């Protein structure tokens, strides 16, 4: 069965509070990553490459940059007369203090009802991976599962928000779920959910409606954990590279990991390309005396200084004599002559004046806010 029988639902706002510095003016889904991408690009590309042609993006706040990035969905071949990409606007149920996934799904139930797909794939934007969802769908059908949850085996990310630990039987059926278990750094590997859930459309609507009627609005606890004995939950293991972004440290390390050829090969798979909004720029220009080592540099940059172990986005200028090491530099940032940056995250449109020196640490990089002048 092809993925065109699956409706994709993406939540770009769920974990905005985990990296408030980067999401003050944008959603988690529109956070820049890897020099030329946004986090939502990976979920959209995974769905399109798996044959999912009807995708809803459920927004709640700060979605101007998200709408500017995804547009009509043309970059992902989702600009269609039927189906394609749909931006679903904010919704709040009653006097709820929070916009939870359950409320959001209930608020767009008309969109879900009007879709013709039999299955629904729920996906979160703080996870970076390249995956064929068709394999997950095949497993879901062949196992007779009611709900299939993607998981990884390993150590829980230290700053994960409400991590879900799965206890699986020999047939991959989920027997128990633990949320926010007490763990220590010495704890070994376990099976933890990655933020991708597959089920039938009718079952999703039934579960969400039941939760709303009982004022149970916690997606993980009330919709998933409370029903683990009422329905057949199965786990689908994902073994390739993935990064779960739960903090600025996670974000920085995920970008830095792209310097490793093995990780790049898994994430940017030639048979499953990662699509993004195209910005027409000239190739990057490297001045006389410039030096670049072990870095990812997007198009449209002018490099006249020294760059090492950096992820550089489009349109960045690095002046003569500047030394930039172990940094994530976002779009259209200007770094002046003889400036020195080490372990720094620069948001978009930052200006670092001549001769300035900024130094963070590998576990605590300095963050410079959007459009700041240093």
C-alpha positions, 0 to 999 in steps of 0.5 A: 500500500502506498503512502497516498492513503495517508494524511500527514499532520505536522505540529510545528509549535509543540516544543517552542518553549524548549529553545525560546531564544530561537522561537521568540519570533518563529515556530520550532518548525521554521528554525534554520538548520544545516545552513540551508534548511528549516526543521520542517523541511525534514518532515515535509520531505519524509512525507513527500518521499513516502508518497504522502501528498496531503499534508496539514500543518497545524500552527498556533503562534509565531507562524509568519516565518513558517508561512513565508518558508513553506508558501504554497508547498511548491518546493515539496511538490505539494502545490496541488489542486486536490490535497497538497499542503494546507496551513491550518490556523490557530485554535483554542478550545474553551478556556484552556490555558494551553494549546495542546495537540489534542485541542489542535487536532479537534480544532481541525477535525473538519479538515481531517473528516474531509480528507479521503485518506484512511490513515493519519501520520502525526509528526513533530518538528523537533526531530531531524531524520530521513525516513521512508514512512511507507515501511512504517505503514507496511509494518503497521498493516502487517502487524494488525496494529491500531496505533504504531509509534516510532522509537529509537533504542539508546540513551534518552536525550538529557533535556527531553520534554516528557520523554516516553519510554516504551516497554515492548514484547517480543513481537514489538507490541507496546506493553507499557509506557512511562512518561518522565521516568526518573533516570540518571546519566548512568542509566543504559539504553532504553526504547524511547518514542521519537515523535511520530505516530500512525493510526487510522483516521477514524480512530484518531477522531474517536480518541480526540473526541473522547479526550475533549469530552472528558477535558483530558488534554494531555496528548501523551498521557491521556490519548496514548498512555491511558489507552495502551491496554485498550488498543493494540500499540506497536513500536516501529524502530528507527535505526538510522541517524536522528537528532532530537532538539530539546535545548540550545545545546542539542541544536548546536550539537546537531548542526555540528554533527553534520560535519561527519560524512557518515551522518551527512550520508544518512540524513541527505540520502540521494534516493530521499532528498531533503527539499527546501525553499529555493533562494536564487543566489550566486555561488559563494565567493572566497577572497584571497587569503581566506581559509575554510576548513571542515565547514558547510557553507551555503550559496551567496556568501562572501568569505574573506577571513578564516572559517573552521568547523562552522555551519554558514547559511546563505548570504553571510559575509565574513570580513578579512582577518576574521576568525570564525570557529565552531559556530552556527551563522544564520542567513545574511549575518555580517561579521566584520574585519578582524572579529573573532568568534568561537562557539557562537550561534548567530541568528539572522541579520546579525552584525558583528562589528570590526574587531569584536571577540565572542567566545562561548564553550562547546556545552554552552555556546553564546547566542546572538539574537536576530538583527542584533548589532554587536 
